[in-house]
Amino acid sequence: MATLRSDISAAAASDAKVLLTGETGAGKEVVALEIHRRSRRHTHPFVTINCAGVPDTLLESEFFGHTRGSFTGAMRDSPGLLRQADGGTVLLDEVGEMSLRMQALLLRFLETGEIQTVGGGASRVVVDVRVIASTNRNLQESTAAREFREDLYYRLNVFHIVIAPLRDRREDIPVLLDYYFDYFFHHHARAPVKLSDAARDMLMRYSWHGNIRELRNVVERMVVSVNGPVIEPEHLPHDVQQEAARMPETDADRQVLMSHQERVESIVARLLERGDSFWTSAYPVFMSRDITRTDMRLIVRAGLERTHGSYRALVGLFNMEQDDYKRFLAFLKQHDCHLPFQRFRTWPRSSDLPVDAPAHAHIAAGAGAGAAFGHSRASHH
């Protein structure tokens, strides 16, 4: 989450297009709104367009507006959401659900900034909006399947921010529980009740497939349904109780979680200090699910901090052949472990770089990054 906050600050400092990816309920709209609030456009509108919730026949009108009588049901002129957001930010929510026809219209708008109102003839209006897109799909797979335009993908993917699922950042669960309990106690005018240690422990170990949205709904359900002074395990939803029963928390389990971060740090040490190859140290344990996608990003991050954002230099740093460059990048992108290099770009001293780093790595510039490691817990990616 520290990395996510850093990404939000970097994205807010410019008008570059942002692509937010993450599972349903992970908080993509919250991140988009925070980027807008910190940007120079914060005094102008923030408009969300639900690309999945509007029929394709009406989505064009939602985007670009329409004139009265341009289609059945068009009883009055509508300026369209893009024009309403002029000067501000537009969030294209679930952009991966758009039809190919709408993708072509969106691409044309992104290239020119021009809006042609439905039924408005040939007249066009130019609007100034900052575009943020979000999706829970893997757009690279969608482009390979010809379900999403490749040129639109690269147009949107200027600044890519990945939002980790809640099960990969379990230390956030207590904070979110306390926040939503307090919120719903006030919202429903209910007297506060205590969450027992056993119930809290079960909520901590639950996988939260619906992420923060599911956690919010579970908390609201308990607030309105529990009348006693304490919320016990039997008050929790059946799914939570079932999963907790399959995942007992023993001393041995805790030892596994404690040793997990040590395993990740050990991989980094083998790469940077012992000279082991990425393909023989990090790759096998990732493919066998002994480390998570978040862990792999931490490993890549540790290397990019050394190479100041150069992936080509990272190939040498991780003791791979230079011919492995494309294979390495393809692996990272396929498994959503590729990090934007811009945040690591600084003016390094030559002594900071590997001896075999290419010349362009010595002139890399930009903003640096923070610590490579945070608390990490084992889970399947």
N, C-alpha and C positions, 0 to 999 in steps of 0.2 A: 504494500500500500504506500510505502514511502516512495517507491519508484513511480507509482501511479500519480501521486501528488506532484512529483517533479515533472512528469509528462504533461499534466494539466497546466502547470505554470508555463512550460515551454510552448505549448500549443496556444495558450491565451496571449502570448506576446506577439503573435503574428496573425495574419489573415489566411494562412495556409489551410487547405482543406484537410479535414481530419476523418479518419476511418476508425470507428470504435467497434471492436469485435469482442464477443463474450457470450456466455450462455444466457438464456432467457431468465430475467429476474436478477441479473448480476449487478445492475445499476448503470447501464449505458446512458440512459436519459439523464440521470443525476450528474454523471461526468460531463455530458454535453452542456448542461445548464451551468455547471461550475466554470467550464471554459468560457462560456458567454459572459458570466458575471465578472470574470477577471479580465476580460478583454476591453479594448477601447470602445467596443460596440455595446457596452453594458446598459447604456441609457436608451437604447433602441430595442425593438421587439425581439423576443425569442419565440419562434413559431415551429411547432412540431407537425410534420406531415406523416401520417401513418400510411406507408406504402403498401401494407398488407391488409388494412382494414377497409379500403375503398375499392369498389369494382373498377376494373381497368377503363370502362367506358366513362367513368366520372373522374378518374384520377387526373386526366389532362385538364379538366375544368378546375379541379382543386388546385393544381399547380399554377396554371396560367390565367385563370378567370374565364368568364364567358359574358356574352351580351344577351340581353333579353330576347327570347325566341330562337336562340341558336340551336336548341334541342328541346325535346319534350320535357316539360317540367321547369324550364328556365324562365321563371316568371319575372325576374329582374336581373339587372346587370350585377356581376360579381367581379371584384378586382383580382381574386385569386390569392392564395397564401403567400406566394413568392413576392408579389407586390406589397402585400401587407407587412412583410418583413423587411422592406427596403431600409437599408442602413443598419440592420441587425443581423441575426443569425437564424438559419433554417436548419432544423434537424430532420434528415430523411430517415425516419425510423423503419427498420427492417427493409432496407433498400434492396436486399437480395431477392425480395418477393416480387419485384416489378417485372412486368412483361418486357419482351425484347423491344416492342414498339415504344413503350414509355422510356426504356433505357436510351433509345436513340434520341427522343425528344429532350431528355435530361442532358445527354451529352452535348447536344447543340446549345442548350442554355448555358452549360458550364463553359463552353468555348467562347460564346459571344456576350453572355449576360443579357440577351434580348428575350423579351416575352412577346409572344403573339397570342392575343386573346382568342379563345374559341368563338367563331362567328364574327370576329372583328375585322375581317378582311386582311389586307396586306400590312396594315399598320403595326409597328413594333415599338415597344417601350424597353429601355435599358434600366435595370435595377441593380443596386449594389447590396448584395447579401453575402454573408460568410456561410459556407456550406459544411455541415458536419453530417456524416452518414454513419448509421449503425446497423449491425446485422448479427444474428446468431449463426449464420451459415459460414462455411469455409468458401470464400469467394474464389479462391484459386481452383478448388475442385469444380465450382460452378462454371468457371471460364473454360476449364478443360472439357466439361460436358456440354459446352456451348449453350448453357443456360443463362450466362451473364457475359456481357460484352467485355472483352479484354481491354479495349481502349478506355471504356468507362471505369473499369477497375483501377487502372493506373492513373486515371484522372482524379479519382477519389482518394487513392492511397498515397497521399503526400506525407501525412503524419499519422502513423498507425499506432493506436493505443490498444493494448490487450488488457481486458479486465478479468482478473482471475476469479474462478468460481469460489464460492464461500467455503467449500470443503478443503480448498488449498490454502486458506487463511483462517483457520479455526480460532486463532487468538482474537479475531474480531467478533466472534459470536457473543461473548459476555457483554461487550459494549453495546452491540445491537439489541440484545435482549433487554438490557436495562433501559435503553432509549425508548424502545417500542412499548414496554410495559408502562413506563411513565406517561408516554403519549396517550395510550388507550385508556389508562385509568382516568385521565382528565377528559378525554374525548367522550367517553361513555358515562362520565360522572359516577365512577365506581370507586369504592374504598380500596386502597392499595392492599394487596395480599402478598405474602412471601412465597418465593420460589424455593422449594426444598433443595438441599444439596444433591439428592439423588436424581431429582427431576432435571436440575441444571446439568448434571453430569451426562444424562441421556441426551439432552439437547446439544451438548458439546460434541458428542460422538456421532450424532446423526449426520447423514451425507448431504442433506439440503439440496436435493435435485432441482428444486425451483429457486434456489439461492435466496437472496434477501427478500424477494417478494413472498416466497413460501414462509420464511421465518416471520415476516410481518403478519401474515394471515394466521399462522399458528398462535402467535401471541394474542392477537385480537380475539380469536376463538376462546382461548383460556380466560381472558379478562371478562368476557360476557357470560361464560358458562359456569365458572367455578364460584361457588358461594361461600366456601369455607375460608379460614384464615391462611391456609397454606396450599400451594399447588404441588401435588404429589405426582409420582410417575404414572399412577392410574388415570390422572386427568389429562395426560398427553395424548395426542392423536395415535391411532392404532399403528400407523406406519412407523412412527418414532419408536414406539414400544417394541414392535417386531424387530426393527433393525438393531436396537440396543440389546435385545436378547441374543442376537447372532454375533454381537461384537462385545463380549465381556472385557472389562478393563482390569487386567491383572498387573502384578508387578513386572512380569515378563513383557507385557504389552508396552508398559511405560518405558522399559529399557530399550525396546525397539525404537520408540519414538525419539528417545534421547540420543540414540546412536545414529539416527538418520542424518542429522545435520553434519555429524562428524564424517559420515560416509561421503557426503557431497564435498566437504572441505578436503577430504583425502584425495578425491578425484582431481580437484584443482591442483593440489600439491604434486600429484604424480605427473600432471601435464606440464606444470611450470617449473618444477624442481628436478624431477627424476627423468624427464625426457620421454615419458610414455606417449604413444600416439593416441589421438582422440578416438580412432577407430577400435583400439584395443582396450581402452579404459572407460571412457564416458559412453560411447555408443552401445556396447553390449548391455550395460546395466539399465540404460534407458529403454531399450527394446524389450528387455525382460521385465520391465515395470518395477524395477527395484528403486528407481528414482522417478520423480514426476516431471511433468512439463515445466513447472515452475522451477524445479531444481536445475533442469537443463538451461533455462534462461539465466539462472544465477552463474552457472559455469561459463556460459558465453559472455555474460556481463563482466566477469572477472578478467577474461581475456581481452575484451574490447577496451577496458580501462587501461590495460598495458599498451595496447596498440593504438590508443586514441581514436578508436572508431574504425580502423582499417580491417575489413574482413580478409583482405588478401594477406596482410601481415599476420592475422590471426591463424591462418592456415599453417604458417611456419612456426608460430608460437606454440600451437598445439601439436607440433611434430608430425605434420602431414606433408605429403608431396604437393608441390605447387599445382600439379595436374589434378589434384583433388578439389580445387577451388569451387568449381561448378557443382560437383557432387555434394560438397559440404553445404553450400548455400541451398541447394535443392532439398537436402535433408531438413535444414532448419525451417524453411518455409513450409514444407509438407506437414511438419509437426507443430507449426505455429510457435517456433522458438526463436524466430528471427527478430532481433531488436533494431530499432532505428539507430543508425550510426551517428546521426547529427549530435546527439546529446553527449557523446564521448569525445567530440573534436575539440582539442586544445592545441596550443603551441608547445609541443613537447621538445625537450632536449633530445639530441640524437642518442645520448646514452640511455634514455628511457625506453628506446625501441629495440626489438631484436636485431641482431647484426644482419639478418637476411631480409629485414623489412624493406619494401620497395621505396623508391624515392618519394612517391606521392604521400606516403605515410608521414614523412618528415615535414610536410608542409600542411598537414591537416589542421583545421581551425574550427572552433565552435565552443560549446559549453561542455564542461566536464561533468562527471557523474559522481555519485556518492559511494557509500560502502557497498561492497559486493554481496555481503551476506546479511540476511535477516533470519528470524526464526522460521523454520520450515518443518512441516510434518509429513509423514508418509501417507500417500494415498495413490490410487490408480489414476493415471492420466487418460 
